[in-house]
Amino acid sequence: MRALCVTNYSDRPEAETFIGLNRLGVDVHVLCPDSAPHFERFVNAGVPVHNLKINGRMDLKAIRTIRQFLIEKRIDILHMFNNRAVSNGLLASLQLPVSTIAYRGTVGNVSYFDPGSWMTYLNPRVDRIVCVSEAVRQYFLNLNLLGHRFPPHKPVTIYKGHSLEWYRSEPVDLTQFGISHDDFVVGCTANYRPHKGLHVLIESLNLLPGELPIHLLLIGDMQAPKLLKLIHRHPKSDRIHLAGYRTDAPALQAACDTVVLPALRREGLPKVIIEAMAYGVPPIVTDSGGSPELIENGVSGIVVKPGDAQELARAIQNLAEDPQGRRTMGNSARERIAADFKIETTIQQTLRLYDSCLKCAV
């Protein structure tokens, strides 16, 4: 079996999936920019990797490169991991005997009325769509145009797997942000977007009892004027700390007492929550997209309604006032990642998907 994986960034779970498939005997080739974080890891693992940066949804040079690989390596499976990879990969594979698989990690933004969607996920030449969560799969199944439903066999849920071995860094000392060791720290990692619900989290801080020493640590690109203005005017602005973009974000989250993702919509399967859970930090997520699929509510985390600052404040307060329950929930969160979101499972499920595509093509 020969597979060509076309990607732009390749995070750790994605990279380990390619490497794992290679070790199971799949002849895997990877096309990605040489600046991708795991490019050298592919080389060291013996996975053939080649530099390719795709510039736009229709990049003639990229199309020629992908097509050349498909023909010369006699590729059976073309696995594409972002919009540009999908649109260019589909054009490159025209009239070639290759099965095409697209990856989708976000709920929404696919429409029968969007020409770009027909170049990617709605294109009839897409054989399967790997959905990062069941919420993404259900989104595709609910697409409907005048009674025309999305083919139910196409979307397949495969969670991105992780390993606890990846998360062994020492928690960061938060005193650098003016946070004391006795403070209760709520971490939130995201780049500012309105749908991330950061304003709800900030509002919830004002609903918490003033005597509780609760601080917010916001990690990521949060320099939006609207957000900064909201923080500046907040009655507890001295308890809101902006860490900015950090390459050690998982270790920052590991130092927090809880992590929150207050998203209003569109979450696929948030990696930042998985990383926190792997460190044994109990998460609070909204019932948005695939976020609640990560946890057992009340056991390995807490699920609240999107946009409900009062319910979010209650969840934070409950954890702040119950140290033993917090530790128990954190341990359960870690165990859930270890048991139900293993990278080995992702590799095996991807291999079975490849096998099924080849059988359908015969």
C-alpha positions in Angstrom: 0.0 0.0 0.0 1.4 3.4 -1.0 0.2 6.6 0.5 1.0 10.3 -0.2 0.2 12.6 2.7 0.0 16.3 1.8 0.0 18.8 4.6 1.0 22.3 5.6 1.9 22.2 9.2 1.7 18.6 10.6 1.2 18.7 14.4 2.5 16.0 16.6 -0.5 13.6 16.4 -0.5 14.0 12.6 3.2 13.4 12.3 3.1 10.4 14.6 0.3 8.9 12.5 2.4 9.1 9.4 5.4 7.5 11.2 3.2 4.8 12.7 1.7 3.9 9.4 5.2 3.7 7.9 6.2 1.3 10.7 3.2 -0.9 10.0 4.3 -1.4 6.4 2.5 1.4 4.5 4.8 3.1 2.0 4.2 6.6 3.2 5.5 9.7 1.5 4.9 13.2 3.0 4.8 16.5 1.1 5.0 19.6 3.4 7.1 22.7 3.8 10.6 22.1 5.1 9.8 24.7 7.8 7.1 22.3 9.3 7.9 21.5 12.9 8.3 17.7 12.3 10.1 17.8 9.0 13.4 16.5 10.5 11.5 14.0 12.6 10.2 12.4 9.4 13.7 12.2 8.1 15.0 10.6 11.3 12.1 8.1 11.3 12.8 7.0 7.8 9.6 8.5 6.3 10.4 10.0 2.9 9.5 13.7 3.2 9.7 16.3 0.4 9.5 20.1 0.6 6.3 21.5 -0.8 4.6 24.8 0.1 1.2 25.3 -1.5 0.4 28.9 -2.3 -3.3 29.3 -2.8 -6.2 27.0 -3.7 -4.9 26.6 -7.3 -1.1 26.4 -7.3 0.0 25.1 -10.7 3.5 24.3 -9.4 2.1 22.4 -6.4 -0.4 20.5 -8.7 2.4 19.4 -11.0 4.5 18.3 -8.0 1.7 16.3 -6.4 0.8 14.7 -9.7 4.4 13.7 -10.4 4.6 11.9 -7.1 1.2 10.2 -7.7 2.5 8.8 -11.0 6.1 8.0 -10.2 5.4 6.4 -6.8 2.3 4.7 -8.1 0.3 6.1 -5.1 -2.8 4.2 -4.0 -4.0 6.7 -1.3 -3.9 10.5 -1.5 -4.4 11.9 2.0 -4.9 15.7 2.2 -4.8 17.6 5.5 -5.9 21.2 4.7 -8.0 23.2 2.3 -5.2 24.0 -0.1 -3.9 20.4 -0.1 -7.4 19.2 -0.9 -8.2 21.6 -3.8 -4.7 21.1 -5.4 -4.6 17.4 -4.7 -7.9 16.8 -6.3 -6.8 18.6 -9.4 -3.5 16.7 -9.4 -5.2 13.3 -9.2 -7.6 13.8 -12.1 -7.9 10.6 -14.2 -5.5 8.8 -12.0 -6.4 5.5 -10.2 -6.0 6.9 -6.7 -8.3 7.0 -3.6 -8.7 10.5 -2.2 -9.1 11.2 1.6 -9.6 14.7 3.0 -9.2 15.7 6.6 -11.6 18.2 8.4 -10.8 19.5 11.8 -13.5 22.3 12.2 -17.3 22.3 12.4 -18.9 24.6 9.8 -17.7 26.7 6.8 -18.8 24.1 4.2 -21.8 25.0 2.1 -23.5 23.9 -1.1 -23.6 27.6 -2.0 -19.8 28.1 -1.6 -17.8 27.5 -4.8 -14.7 26.9 -2.6 -16.5 24.0 -0.9 -17.0 22.3 -4.3 -13.2 22.5 -4.9 -12.7 20.7 -1.6 -15.1 18.7 0.6 -18.1 18.7 -1.7 -16.1 17.6 -4.7 -17.5 14.3 -5.9 -13.9 13.0 -6.3 -13.4 13.0 -2.5 -13.8 9.4 -1.4 -13.7 9.9 2.3 -13.5 12.7 4.8 -11.7 12.0 8.1 -13.5 14.1 10.7 -11.6 14.9 13.9 -14.7 14.5 16.0 -18.2 13.2 15.8 -19.5 16.8 15.8 -17.7 17.4 12.5 -19.1 14.2 11.0 -22.6 15.1 12.0 -22.2 18.6 10.4 -21.5 16.9 7.1 -24.4 14.5 7.5 -26.8 17.4 8.2 -25.9 19.2 5.0 -29.0 19.4 2.8 -29.8 21.2 -0.4 -33.4 20.7 -1.7 -33.5 17.2 -0.4 -30.0 16.3 -1.6 -28.1 14.9 1.4 -24.4 14.4 1.9 -23.3 10.9 1.1 -23.4 9.1 4.5 -20.5 6.8 3.8 -18.0 9.6 3.2 -17.5 11.3 6.6 -15.6 9.0 9.1 -14.7 10.0 12.7 -11.1 9.4 13.7 -9.9 11.2 16.8 -6.4 12.6 16.7 -4.5 10.4 19.2 -1.9 11.5 21.8 0.5 9.9 24.2 1.1 10.9 27.8 4.9 10.6 27.0 4.7 13.8 25.0 3.7 15.8 28.1 6.5 15.6 30.6 7.7 19.2 30.7 7.9 20.9 34.1 5.0 23.3 34.8 6.0 26.9 34.3 6.5 29.1 37.3 3.5 31.6 37.1 5.0 34.1 39.5 6.5 35.8 36.4 3.0 37.1 35.7 2.5 38.4 39.2 0.5 35.3 40.3 1.3 33.9 43.7 1.5 30.3 44.6 -1.7 30.6 46.7 -3.8 31.9 43.8 -6.3 29.8 41.9 -5.4 30.1 38.2 -7.8 29.6 35.3 -5.9 29.1 32.1 -7.2 29.6 28.6 -5.2 29.0 25.4 -6.5 30.4 22.2 -6.0 33.0 19.5 -8.6 35.7 19.8 -11.6 35.1 17.6 -15.2 36.3 18.5 -16.4 32.7 18.4 -13.8 31.6 21.1 -16.0 33.2 23.7 -13.2 34.9 25.6 -15.5 37.8 26.6 -17.8 35.2 28.4 -14.8 34.0 30.4 -13.8 37.5 31.3 -17.4 38.3 32.3 -17.5 35.2 34.5 -14.6 36.5 36.6 -16.7 39.4 37.7 -19.4 37.0 38.9 -17.1 35.1 41.2 -16.8 36.0 44.9 -14.2 38.7 45.4 -12.6 36.9 48.4 -11.6 34.0 46.2 -8.1 34.7 44.8 -9.0 33.6 41.2 -6.8 34.8 38.3 -7.1 34.3 34.6 -4.1 33.5 32.5 -4.8 34.1 28.8 -2.3 32.3 26.5 -2.1 33.1 22.8 -2.5 36.1 20.5 -5.0 38.3 22.4 -4.0 41.7 21.0 -7.4 42.5 19.6 -8.4 46.1 20.5 -11.9 45.0 21.5 -10.6 42.4 23.9 -7.9 44.6 25.4 -10.5 47.3 26.0 -12.8 44.8 27.8 -9.9 43.7 30.0 -8.8 47.3 30.8 -12.3 48.3 31.9 -12.8 45.1 34.0 -13.2 45.6 37.8 -10.7 42.8 38.3 -8.3 43.7 35.5 -5.4 43.1 37.9 -6.3 39.5 38.0 -6.2 39.0 34.2 -2.8 38.2 32.8 -1.8 38.1 29.1 1.0 35.6 28.4 0.9 36.2 24.7 2.0 33.6 22.1 4.1 30.9 23.8 5.8 27.8 22.5 5.5 26.3 26.0 1.8 26.8 26.2 1.2 23.1 27.4 3.6 23.7 30.3 1.9 26.9 31.1 -1.5 25.1 31.2 0.1 22.4 33.4 0.7 25.1 36.1 -3.0 26.1 36.1 -5.6 24.8 38.5 -8.2 24.4 35.7 -8.3 25.3 32.0 -11.3 26.7 30.2 -12.3 26.8 26.5 -15.4 29.0 26.4 -16.0 28.6 22.7 -19.4 29.6 21.3 -19.3 27.3 18.2 -17.1 25.5 15.6 -14.7 23.6 17.8 -13.4 20.4 16.2 -11.5 18.6 18.9 -9.5 21.2 20.8 -5.9 20.2 21.2 -5.3 22.7 24.1 -7.9 20.8 26.2 -6.3 17.4 25.4 -2.9 18.8 26.4 -4.2 20.1 29.7 -5.9 16.8 30.4 -2.7 14.9 29.7 -1.1 17.0 32.5 -3.9 16.1 34.9 -5.5 19.6 34.8 -9.3 19.4 35.0 -11.0 21.2 32.0 -14.2 23.2 31.7 -15.6 23.3 28.1 -18.7 24.4 26.5 -21.2 22.2 24.7 -19.8 23.4 21.4 -18.6 21.2 18.5 -16.5 18.3 19.6 -15.3 19.7 22.9 -17.7 17.7 25.1 -16.6 14.5 23.3 -13.3 14.8 25.2 -14.7 14.4 28.7 -17.2 12.6 30.9 -19.1 15.5 32.4 -18.6 15.7 36.1 -15.9 13.0 36.1 -13.0 14.1 33.8 -14.2 17.7 33.3 -17.2 20.0 33.3 -19.4 20.9 30.4 -21.3 24.2 30.5 -23.7 26.0 28.0 -22.0 28.2 25.4 -22.3 31.9 26.3 -23.5 31.4 29.8 -21.1 33.4 32.1 -23.1 32.5 35.2 -22.8 28.7 34.7 -19.2 29.1 33.8 -18.5 31.0 37.0 -20.3 28.4 39.1 -18.1 25.6 37.5 -14.9 27.6 38.3 -16.0 28.3 41.8 -16.9 24.7 42.5 -13.4 23.6 41.5 -11.7 26.5 43.4 -13.5 25.5 46.6 -12.9 21.7 46.3 -9.2 20.9 46.1 -9.6 17.2 46.6 -12.4 17.0 44.0 -10.2 19.0 41.6 -7.3 16.6 42.0 -9.6 13.6 41.4 -11.1 15.1 38.3 -7.6 16.0 37.0 -6.5 12.4 37.5 -9.6 11.2 35.6 -8.9 13.6 32.8 -5.4 12.2 32.4 -6.7 8.7 32.5 -9.3 9.5 29.8 -6.7 10.7 27.4 -4.5 7.7 28.1 -7.3 5.2 27.5 -9.6 6.8 24.9 -7.4 9.1 22.8 -4.3 7.0 22.1 -2.2 7.6 19.1 -2.0 3.9 18.5 -5.8 3.8 18.0 -5.6 6.7 15.5 -2.9 4.8 13.5 -4.9 1.5 13.4 -8.1 3.3 12.4 -6.4 5.2 9.7 -4.9 1.9 8.4 -8.3 0.3 8.3 -9.7 3.3 6.4 -6.9 3.0 3.8 -7.7 -0.7 3.5 -11.4 0.0 3.0 -10.7 2.6 0.3 -8.6 0.2 -1.6 -11.2 -2.6 -1.4 -13.8 -0.2 -2.7 -11.6 0.8 -5.6 -11.1 -2.8 -6.7 
